[in-house]
Structure formats: C-alpha cells, structure tokens
Amino acid sequence: MTSRIIAGLFALIAVVLPPVDAAAQAPASAVPRTPDGKPDLQGFWDFRTLTPLERPANLSNKPFLSEEEAKALQDQNANRRERAASASEPRTGPRAPGGGSQAVGAYNDFWIDSGSSVVGDRRTSLIIDPPDGRVPAAVAGVSRQSGSLMEDLAAVPPIRVLATGAQRPTRALP
C-alpha cells in the first residue's frame, strides 16, 4: 500500500514539474511586437513626473540627482501643493477688479497632474540623448514640420474634424 502511494506521488510530480520548469525558462520580459515586428507601444502611458523634459541650466553638468536632492525636490513639491491647496483667508470686501493679483490656489491641480516624484533613476532630464539633456538647437537650412491639421489631412475642404478622423459634412455648413 505504501509503495503505491509513493509511486503515485512520483507520477504526480513527474506530470506537474515539467510544465513548471518550461515556464521558468521563458524569457522574463518579452517586448510585445506589432505584426510587422516593431515594438508595440499601444496602451496608457503615464508621464507624471517632477523630472523636466530638458535639463535645467543650473544642473547642466549633472545628469543624475543624489538621493538627498531627489528627496528634497519631492518634499519641496509636496509643500508647494499643500500650501496651494490650503484654505485662504476669508474676504470681507469685494475683490479688486482684475483679481487683484491673487492666484486661484490649487484650482488647476485638478486638471494638471505633474507628478509627485522624480523618475526612478533620478535623472535630471527626460532627454538622455544628446548627453547634455537639452533639445538640440534647430539647424539652419533644415526644414521643420509646420502647417495645420487641415494641411495634413488627405481630404478636400470643407470637412469637419472628429476625434476619429476627418469626415465630409452631412449638411451644408453656414
């Protein structure tokens, strides 16, 4: 009886372990690809970060922040947001015309989320090439993309632009 139980356990282990071993050998992070072989970049991207696109001039020779500098920047941002969100002093009289140079506080924080931390490797800019962390200067004689959405659409005006593309109007436009 005991030998049958032991033989059954060995048979079960022999059936269960090979698939587990095969799964362990699969590549850890295979990059998803589109049908034509390019990296698939579809999905939701989160750009909330305190790290600026371009490296600030005062950090021109510093590609990374220290842990202390990153913590200080994050604390400074948290304090600024806390001050902006705090209640203001109640007004007893009417506000001066034009707002009286008073800011509206944290009203726009609802619409704009600039993040609360720097990127994981504590870079001083999101741009990593060129090494100075700045957007390269425009080169004289090189054409730049310019124009409007209407020039870029392959349709004959009058058209209306929808979120899904261009479409001819279904009725005459005023």
CYANA upper distance limits for C-alpha pairs under 8 A (distance plus 0.5 A):
  1 MET  CA      5 ILE  CA      7.05
  2 THR  CA      6 ILE  CA      6.75
  3 SER  CA      7 ALA  CA      6.48
  4 ARG  CA      8 GLY  CA      6.50
  5 ILE  CA      9 LEU  CA      6.66
  6 ILE  CA     10 PHE  CA      6.76
  7 ALA  CA     11 ALA  CA      6.68
  8 GLY  CA     12 LEU  CA      6.63
  9 LEU  CA     13 ILE  CA      6.62
 10 PHE  CA     14 ALA  CA      6.55
 11 ALA  CA     15 VAL  CA      6.81
 12 LEU  CA     16 VAL  CA      6.64
 13 ILE  CA     17 LEU  CA      6.29
 14 ALA  CA     18 PRO  CA      7.42
 15 VAL  CA     19 PRO  CA      8.42
 16 VAL  CA     20 VAL  CA      7.39
 17 LEU  CA     21 ASP  CA      6.60
 18 PRO  CA     22 ALA  CA      6.69
 19 PRO  CA     23 ALA  CA      6.67
 20 VAL  CA     24 ALA  CA      6.76
 21 ASP  CA     25 GLN  CA      7.04
 22 ALA  CA     26 ALA  CA      7.28
 31 VAL  CA     39 PRO  CA      7.17
 31 VAL  CA     40 ASP  CA      8.21
 32 PRO  CA     39 PRO  CA      6.56
 32 PRO  CA     40 ASP  CA      5.99
 33 ARG  CA     37 GLY  CA      5.86
 33 ARG  CA     38 LYS  CA      5.96
 33 ARG  CA     39 PRO  CA      5.03
 33 ARG  CA     40 ASP  CA      5.26
 34 THR  CA     38 LYS  CA      5.95
 34 THR  CA     39 PRO  CA      6.66
 34 THR  CA     40 ASP  CA      5.71
 47 PHE  CA    114 SER  CA      8.41
 47 PHE  CA    115 GLY  CA      8.44
 48 ARG  CA    113 ASP  CA      6.86
 48 ARG  CA    114 SER  CA      5.47
 48 ARG  CA    115 GLY  CA      4.67
 48 ARG  CA    116 SER  CA      8.08
 49 THR  CA    114 SER  CA      6.21
 49 THR  CA    115 GLY  CA      4.81
 49 THR  CA    116 SER  CA      6.81
 49 THR  CA    117 SER  CA      6.16
 49 THR  CA    118 VAL  CA      5.92
 49 THR  CA    119 VAL  CA      6.86
 50 LEU  CA     74 GLN  CA      8.21
 50 LEU  CA    114 SER  CA      6.88
 50 LEU  CA    115 GLY  CA      6.24
 50 LEU  CA    116 SER  CA      6.73
 50 LEU  CA    117 SER  CA      6.02
 50 LEU  CA    118 VAL  CA      5.37
 50 LEU  CA    119 VAL  CA      8.03
 51 THR  CA    117 SER  CA      8.30
 51 THR  CA    118 VAL  CA      5.59
 51 THR  CA    119 VAL  CA      6.81
 51 THR  CA    122 ARG  CA      8.44
 51 THR  CA    123 ARG  CA      7.66
 51 THR  CA    124 THR  CA      6.64
 51 THR  CA    125 SER  CA      6.18
 51 THR  CA    126 LEU  CA      7.00
 52 PRO  CA     56 PRO  CA      8.28
 52 PRO  CA    124 THR  CA      7.58
 52 PRO  CA    125 SER  CA      5.67
 52 PRO  CA    126 LEU  CA      6.73
 53 LEU  CA    125 SER  CA      5.74
 53 LEU  CA    126 LEU  CA      5.21
 53 LEU  CA    127 ILE  CA      6.47
 53 LEU  CA    134 ARG  CA      8.46
 54 GLU  CA    124 THR  CA      8.47
 54 GLU  CA    125 SER  CA      5.56
 54 GLU  CA    126 LEU  CA      7.03
 54 GLU  CA    127 ILE  CA      6.63
 54 GLU  CA    133 GLY  CA      6.10
 54 GLU  CA    134 ARG  CA      5.33
 54 GLU  CA    135 VAL  CA      7.12
 55 ARG  CA     59 LEU  CA      6.99
 55 ARG  CA     60 SER  CA      6.94
 55 ARG  CA    124 THR  CA      6.12
 55 ARG  CA    125 SER  CA      5.08
 55 ARG  CA    126 LEU  CA      8.33
 55 ARG  CA    127 ILE  CA      8.20
 55 ARG  CA    132 ASP  CA      7.88
 55 ARG  CA    133 GLY  CA      5.57
 55 ARG  CA    134 ARG  CA      6.38
 56 PRO  CA     60 SER  CA      6.90
 56 PRO  CA    124 THR  CA      8.20
 56 PRO  CA    125 SER  CA      8.31
 59 LEU  CA     63 PRO  CA      8.05
 59 LEU  CA    124 THR  CA      7.82
 60 SER  CA    132 ASP  CA      7.18
 60 SER  CA    133 GLY  CA      8.40
 61 ASN  CA    132 ASP  CA      7.91
 62 LYS  CA    124 THR  CA      7.69
 63 PRO  CA    123 ARG  CA      6.28
 63 PRO  CA    124 THR  CA      5.95
 63 PRO  CA    125 SER  CA      7.97
 63 PRO  CA    132 ASP  CA      8.28
 63 PRO  CA    133 GLY  CA      8.08
 64 PHE  CA    121 ASP  CA      8.06
 64 PHE  CA    122 ARG  CA      6.00
 64 PHE  CA    123 ARG  CA      4.85
 64 PHE  CA    124 THR  CA      5.80
 65 LEU  CA     69 GLU  CA      6.25
 65 LEU  CA     70 ALA  CA      6.40
 65 LEU  CA    122 ARG  CA      5.85
 65 LEU  CA    123 ARG  CA      6.74
 65 LEU  CA    124 THR  CA      6.83
 66 SER  CA     70 ALA  CA      6.69
 66 SER  CA    122 ARG  CA      7.82
 67 GLU  CA     71 LYS  CA      6.60
 67 GLU  CA    122 ARG  CA      8.24
 68 GLU  CA     72 ALA  CA      6.59
 69 GLU  CA     73 LEU  CA      6.66
 70 ALA  CA     74 GLN  CA      6.71
 70 ALA  CA    117 SER  CA      8.46
 70 ALA  CA    118 VAL  CA      7.22
 70 ALA  CA    122 ARG  CA      7.22
 71 LYS  CA     75 ASP  CA      6.57
 72 ALA  CA     76 GLN  CA      6.51
 73 LEU  CA     77 ASN  CA      6.71
 74 GLN  CA     78 ALA  CA      6.68
 74 GLN  CA    116 SER  CA      6.72
 74 GLN  CA    117 SER  CA      6.07
 74 GLN  CA    118 VAL  CA      7.81
 75 ASP  CA     79 ASN  CA      6.62
 76 GLN  CA     80 ARG  CA      6.69
 77 ASN  CA     81 ARG  CA      6.71
 77 ASN  CA    116 SER  CA      7.40
 78 ALA  CA     82 GLU  CA      6.59
 78 ALA  CA    116 SER  CA      7.53
 79 ASN  CA     83 ARG  CA      6.63
 80 ARG  CA     84 ALA  CA      6.66
 81 ARG  CA     85 ALA  CA      6.56
 81 ARG  CA    106 ALA  CA      7.76
 82 GLU  CA     86 SER  CA      6.60
 84 ALA  CA    105 GLY  CA      5.25
 84 ALA  CA    106 ALA  CA      5.43
 85 ALA  CA    105 GLY  CA      6.76
 85 ALA  CA    106 ALA  CA      5.49
 91 ARG  CA     95 ARG  CA      8.29
 95 ARG  CA     99 GLY  CA      6.79
 95 ARG  CA    100 GLY  CA      7.18
 96 ALA  CA    100 GLY  CA      5.37
106 ALA  CA    110 PHE  CA      8.09
108 ASN  CA    112 ILE  CA      6.66
109 ASP  CA    113 ASP  CA      6.68
118 VAL  CA    122 ARG  CA      6.40
118 VAL  CA    123 ARG  CA      8.23
119 VAL  CA    123 ARG  CA      7.13
124 THR  CA    133 GLY  CA      8.34
125 SER  CA    133 GLY  CA      6.28
125 SER  CA    134 ARG  CA      8.47
126 LEU  CA    133 GLY  CA      7.85
127 ILE  CA    133 GLY  CA      5.46
127 ILE  CA    134 ARG  CA      7.04
127 ILE  CA    135 VAL  CA      7.92
128 ILE  CA    132 ASP  CA      8.17
128 ILE  CA    133 GLY  CA      5.98
129 ASP  CA    133 GLY  CA      6.93
130 PRO  CA    134 ARG  CA      7.41
130 PRO  CA    135 VAL  CA      8.29
130 PRO  CA    136 PRO  CA      7.94
138 ALA  CA    142 VAL  CA      8.33
147 GLY  CA    151 GLU  CA      6.78
147 GLY  CA    152 ASP  CA      8.00
148 SER  CA    152 ASP  CA      7.00
149 LEU  CA    153 LEU  CA      6.76
153 LEU  CA    166 ALA  CA      7.87
155 ALA  CA    159 ILE  CA      7.84
155 ALA  CA    166 ALA  CA      7.82
157 PRO  CA    168 ARG  CA      8.38
158 PRO  CA    168 ARG  CA      7.37
158 PRO  CA    169 PRO  CA      7.90
159 ILE  CA    166 ALA  CA      7.05
159 ILE  CA    167 GLN  CA      6.26
159 ILE  CA    168 ARG  CA      5.18
159 ILE  CA    169 PRO  CA      6.39
160 ARG  CA    166 ALA  CA      6.50
160 ARG  CA    167 GLN  CA      6.29
160 ARG  CA    168 ARG  CA      6.87
160 ARG  CA    169 PRO  CA      6.82
161 VAL  CA    165 GLY  CA      6.48
161 VAL  CA    166 ALA  CA      5.25
161 VAL  CA    167 GLN  CA      7.11
162 LEU  CA    166 ALA  CA      6.38
162 LEU  CA    167 GLN  CA      7.77
169 PRO  CA    173 LEU  CA      7.95
